[in-house]
Amino acid sequence: MAPTVVVVGGGISGLAACYHLVRGPRPPKVLLLEASARLGGWLQSTRTPDGAVFEHGPRGIRPGGVVGTDTLHMVSELGLEGDILPVPGDHPASRNRFLYTGGALHKLPSGLGGLLRAVPPFSRALLWSGVRDLTAPAGTEPDESVHAFVHRRFGPEVADIAVDSLCRGVFAGDCRALSIRSCFPALFEAERRRGSVLLGLALGPGKGRGVESGLSRRARAERWSQWSLRGGMQSLAEALAAFLRPRGVELRCHAPLRRLRRRHDGRWQLTLTDGTVTADHVISALPAAALAEVLPDEAELLAQELRRIPAVSVAVVNLQYEGATLPVTGFGHLVPSSENSSLLGIVYDSVAFPQHDGAGAASVRLTVMLGGAWFQQSFGDPAAVAPEQLLQRAQAAVREQLGLEPPPTRSIVRVHQACIPQYTLGHWQRTERITRFLAEQQLPLSLIGASYAGVSVNDCIASAKAAVGRLLR
């Protein structure tokens, strides 16, 4: 009889795990449990009757590296090639990114010219930061905050302005608390290998290739910076569900896991609201803190490590302005914490994906990101904040920073509680201790998802593929 694998958590990680489980030569019996009413986790898109698409979670996926190639291969297998919306390398959304600092928008330097002369908000040419990196001694600490690492290698301005903003854009987090080793492993390894980040990246390790597809070859040829889908990112989750159901995977929503315990025969018993389920192996795609709450008492050491992986909440405010024009064209702008800690940045959705604007009058779609590591101090309890307060804050930011005066014709406010895990200092040791505990106790349990080794959609899919590979050998 085929063994039973239960996947807990129906976000992109859990769905990808099911996808890889059923593609093996002898697939196990697979059951997916999702606590909420829908699959897809943070992949959430609102589609309006006039064809507009608003993203409440990730709005695009990068095609680069092994993980990007593997995701595109999966997209091909799901039959979504015709729905891909690519952003090629010569597109303004690929070339132009901005910072809002000192009350003004500044285009981030790109190309040689931007490196050779001082470009605001930087007081001197970034070339000097590069020279500093090439001559600075290599660090000796096993881990360091992102801010301390960049300050040491590239100087205070790059750390305080550029990297502070970058960490807010990627992790909604504080670069003074985040770990360089876990958040930007390529930079950490580059210094370890060559004594310089720039040298290490330039002479980097031979890049592995993921599973090639026509789509990934096209992405490379056209130098895509990112891609989305015609129906929004939620289409990826929907396509995975449609692929899994006819292959015998049971996808169960409204099925929160209450308790996990080992039976005498070594199998798992999962207690749900309406009964129990037995499994030979459990793949947890739950956030670390949520998994900690359902573990048995004998796994308390594991639960303690999981509780040490925090996550921050983000308010996502989608706005649409009819007949408006932006003062600049590009992907969007980020805001350093020194300028305004409550506002992470604004994405100019219409520039990258005009196909999502809908069939109505010409309009501009924007997404304002609020909170993150600063949510509590800016807005109070994420579970209790009034949507009107967030909407007013977002509209004020758009007025001040982009000059759009009239109220938006359409707005959607979502608060995602504890949605982005924070890899704080020593995260690598926590994940090593977690891995060691699972091995020593011989627990038939795999941990996947954003809590451990990368928060992007690509990283989540890659963690699912790797775990299933180890399980099915």
Residue pairs with C-beta under 8 A, 6 or more apart in sequence:
2 26
2 27
2 28
2 29
3 28
3 29
3 280
3 281
4 28
4 29
4 30
4 31
4 278
4 279
4 280
4 281
5 21
5 28
5 29
5 30
5 31
5 279
5 280
5 281
5 282
5 283
5 471
6 30
6 31
6 32
6 33
6 268
6 270
6 277
6 279
6 281
6 282
6 283
7 14
7 17
7 18
7 21
7 30
7 31
7 32
7 33
7 282
7 283
7 285
8 14
8 32
8 33
8 257
8 270
8 282
8 283
8 284
8 285
8 286
8 291
9 33
9 34
9 41
9 284
9 285
9 286
9 449
10 32
10 33
10 34
10 36
10 38
10 39
10 40
10 41
10 251
10 253
10 285
11 39
11 40
11 41
11 42
11 43
11 237
11 285
11 449
11 460
12 40
12 41
12 42
12 43
12 236
12 237
12 240
12 457
12 460
12 461
13 41
13 285
13 448
13 449
13 450
13 460
13 461
13 463
13 464
14 32
14 34
14 41
14 283
14 285
14 448
14 449
14 464
15 32
15 39
15 40
15 237
15 240
15 241
15 244
16 74
16 240
16 460
16 461
16 464
16 465
17 283
17 285
17 448
17 464
17 467
17 468
18 30
18 32
18 240
18 244
18 249
18 251
19 74
19 240
19 243
19 244
19 464
20 464
20 465
20 468
20 469
21 27
21 28
21 30
21 249
21 468
21 471
21 472
22 30
22 244
22 247
22 248
22 249
24 468
24 472
27 247
27 248
28 280
28 281
29 248
30 244
30 248
30 249
30 250
31 249
31 250
31 252
31 277
31 279
32 39
32 244
32 249
32 250
32 251
32 252
33 252
33 255
33 256
33 257
33 270
33 272
33 277
34 251
34 252
34 253
34 254
34 255
35 254
35 255
35 256
35 257
36 253
36 254
37 253
37 254
38 253
39 237
39 238
39 240
39 241
39 251
39 253
40 234
40 236
40 237
40 238
41 57
41 237
42 56
42 57
42 58
42 416
42 419
43 57
43 58
43 233
43 234
43 236
43 237
43 457
44 55
44 56
44 57
44 233
44 234
44 414
45 53
45 54
45 55
45 56
45 231
45 232
45 233
45 234
45 235
46 53
46 54
46 56
46 232
46 318
46 412
47 53
47 231
47 232
48 54
48 358
48 410
50 358
50 359
50 360
51 358
51 359
52 320
52 356
52 357
52 358
52 360
52 365
52 410
53 231
53 232
53 353
53 356
53 358
54 232
54 318
54 320
54 349
54 356
54 365
54 367
54 412
55 228
55 232
55 233
55 318
55 349
55 367
56 316
56 318
56 412
56 414
56 416
57 233
57 316
57 416
57 419
58 233
58 456
58 457
59 228
59 233
59 347
59 349
59 352
59 353
59 367
60 87
60 226
60 227
60 228
60 233
60 352
60 353
61 68
61 71
61 226
61 227
61 228
61 233
61 456
61 457
61 458
62 68
62 225
62 226
62 456
62 458
63 69
63 71
63 72
63 216
63 219
63 220
63 224
63 226
63 227
65 207
65 210
65 458
66 207
66 208
66 209
66 210
66 462
67 210
67 454
67 456
67 458
67 459
67 461
67 462
68 210
68 216
68 219
68 458
69 209
69 210
69 211
69 212
69 213
69 216
70 210
70 211
70 458
70 461
70 462
70 465
71 457
71 458
71 461
72 213
72 215
72 216
72 219
73 210
73 211
73 212
73 213
73 215
73 216
74 461
75 81
75 84
75 215
75 236
76 213
76 214
76 215
77 243
78 236
78 239
78 240
78 243
79 239
80 229
80 235
80 236
80 239
81 214
81 215
83 229
83 230
83 231
83 235
84 215
84 227
84 228
84 229
84 230
85 227
85 228
85 229
85 230
85 353
85 355
85 356
86 218
86 219
86 222
86 224
86 226
86 227
87 93
87 94
87 224
87 225
87 226
87 227
87 352
87 353
88 94
88 222
88 223
88 224
88 225
89 95
89 222
89 223
89 224
89 225
90 223
91 225
91 352
92 329
92 330
92 351
93 225
93 226
93 329
93 330
93 331
93 348
93 351
93 352
94 223
94 225
94 226
94 331
95 110
95 330
96 107
96 110
96 328
96 329
96 330
96 331
97 107
97 108
97 330
97 331
97 332
97 333
97 334
98 105
98 106
98 107
98 108
98 328
98 330
98 332
98 333
98 334
99 105
99 106
99 108
99 121
99 161
99 162
99 165
99 333
99 334
99 335
99 336
100 106
100 333
100 334
100 335
100 339
100 345
100 401
101 121
101 161
101 335
101 336
101 338
101 339
102 120
102 121
102 339
104 120
105 327
105 328
105 333
105 401
106 119
106 120
106 121
107 119
107 328
107 330
108 114
108 162
109 115
109 119
109 122
109 126
114 126
115 125
115 126
115 127
115 130
116 125
116 127
117 125
118 124
118 125
119 125
119 126
121 157
121 161
122 157
122 158
122 161
123 157
124 157
126 158
128 155
129 154
129 155
129 157
129 158
130 154
130 198
132 153
132 154
132 155
133 153
133 154
133 196
133 197
133 198
134 196
134 198
134 199
136 152
136 153
136 196
137 195
138 191
138 192
138 195
138 196
139 149
139 152
139 191
142 181
143 179
143 180
143 181
143 182
143 425
143 426
143 427
143 428
143 429
144 152
144 179
144 180
144 181
144 425
145 175
145 176
145 177
145 178
145 179
145 180
145 425
146 163
146 167
146 175
146 176
146 178
146 179
146 180
146 183
146 184
147 159
147 160
147 163
147 164
147 175
147 176
148 159
148 176
148 180
149 180
149 187
149 188
149 191
150 158
150 159
150 163
150 175
150 180
151 158
151 159
151 160
153 191
153 196
153 197
154 197
159 175
160 336
160 338
161 336
161 338
163 175
164 175
164 336
164 337
164 338
165 334
165 335
165 336
165 345
166 175
166 334
167 173
167 174
167 175
167 178
167 183
168 174
168 175
168 334
168 335
168 336
168 337
168 344
168 345
168 372
169 334
169 344
169 345
169 369
170 183
170 455
171 178
171 183
171 312
171 372
171 420
171 422
171 423
171 455
172 312
172 314
172 344
172 369
172 371
172 372
172 373
172 420
173 312
173 372
173 373
173 420
173 422
174 337
174 373
174 374
177 373
177 422
177 424
177 425
178 422
178 423
178 424
178 425
179 423
179 424
179 425
179 426
179 427
179 428
180 187
180 188
181 188
181 427
181 428
182 423
182 427
182 428
182 431
182 453
183 423
186 201
186 204
187 197
187 200
187 201
189 200
189 205
190 196
190 197
190 198
190 199
190 200
190 201
190 204
191 197
191 200
192 200
193 200
193 203
193 204
193 205
194 200
194 203
210 216
219 227
226 352
228 352
228 353
228 356
229 235
229 236
230 355
231 238
232 356
233 457
236 457
241 251
244 251
245 251
255 272
255 273
256 272
256 273
257 270
257 271
257 272
257 286
257 294
258 271
258 272
258 273
258 294
259 270
259 271
259 294
259 296
260 268
260 269
260 270
260 271
260 282
260 294
260 295
260 296
261 268
261 269
261 271
261 296
262 268
262 269
262 296
262 298
262 443
263 269
263 278
266 444
267 278
267 279
267 280
267 444
268 278
268 279
268 280
268 281
268 282
268 444
268 445
269 276
269 277
269 278
270 276
270 277
270 278
270 279
270 282
279 444
280 444
281 444
281 445
281 446
281 471
282 444
282 445
282 446
283 445
283 446
283 448
283 464
283 467
283 468
283 471
284 291
284 445
284 446
284 447
284 448
284 449
285 448
285 449
285 464
286 294
286 449
287 311
287 418
287 421
287 449
287 450
287 451
288 306
288 307
288 309
288 311
288 421
288 447
288 451
288 452
289 306
289 307
289 309
289 310
289 311
289 418
291 303
291 306
291 447
292 302
292 303
292 304
292 306
292 307
293 303
295 302
295 303
295 306
299 437
299 441
299 443
301 437
302 434
302 437
302 438
305 430
305 433
305 434
305 437
306 434
306 451
308 430
309 421
309 422
309 423
309 427
309 430
309 451
309 452
310 421
310 422
310 424
311 418
311 419
311 420
311 421
311 422
311 451
312 371
312 372
312 373
312 375
312 418
312 419
312 420
312 422
313 371
313 372
313 375
313 382
313 415
313 416
313 417
313 418
313 419
314 344
314 369
314 370
314 371
314 372
314 375
314 415
314 416
314 419
314 420
315 369
315 370
315 371
315 375
315 379
315 382
315 385
315 390
315 394
315 413
315 414
315 415
315 416
316 367
316 368
316 369
316 370
316 413
316 414
316 415
316 416
317 367
317 368
317 369
317 370
317 390
317 391
317 393
317 394
317 411
317 412
317 413
317 414
318 349
318 365
318 366
318 367
318 410
318 411
318 412
318 413
318 414
319 365
319 366
319 367
319 368
319 394
319 395
319 398
319 408
319 410
319 411
320 357
320 363
320 364
320 365
320 366
320 408
320 409
320 410
320 411
321 363
321 364
321 366
321 398
321 404
321 406
321 408
321 409
322 360
322 361
322 362
322 363
322 409
323 361
323 362
323 363
324 363
324 364
324 404
324 406
325 364
326 348
326 350
326 351
326 364
326 402
326 404
327 402
327 403
329 348
329 351
330 348
330 351
331 347
331 348
331 351
331 352
332 345
332 346
332 347
332 348
332 351
332 367
333 345
333 346
333 401
334 344
334 345
335 343
335 344
335 345
335 401
337 374
340 397
341 374
341 377
341 378
342 370
342 371
342 374
342 378
342 379
342 393
343 368
343 369
343 370
343 393
343 397
344 369
344 370
344 371
344 372
345 368
345 369
346 366
346 367
346 368
346 369
346 397
346 398
346 401
346 402
347 366
347 367
347 369
348 364
348 366
349 356
349 365
349 366
349 367
350 356
350 357
350 363
350 364
350 365
350 366
356 365
357 363
357 365
363 409
364 404
366 398
366 402
368 393
368 394
368 397
368 398
370 378
370 379
370 390
370 393
370 394
371 378
371 379
371 382
372 420
373 422
375 382
376 382
379 385
379 389
379 390
379 393
382 415
382 417
382 418
383 415
383 417
385 415
387 413
387 415
390 413
390 415
391 411
391 413
394 411
394 413
395 407
395 408
395 411
398 404
398 408
399 405
420 450
420 455
421 450
421 451
421 452
421 455
431 452
431 453
434 447
434 452
437 443
438 445
438 447
446 467
446 468
446 470
446 471
447 467
448 460
448 463
448 464
448 467
449 460
449 463
449 464
450 459
450 460
452 463
453 459
453 463
454 460
454 462
454 463
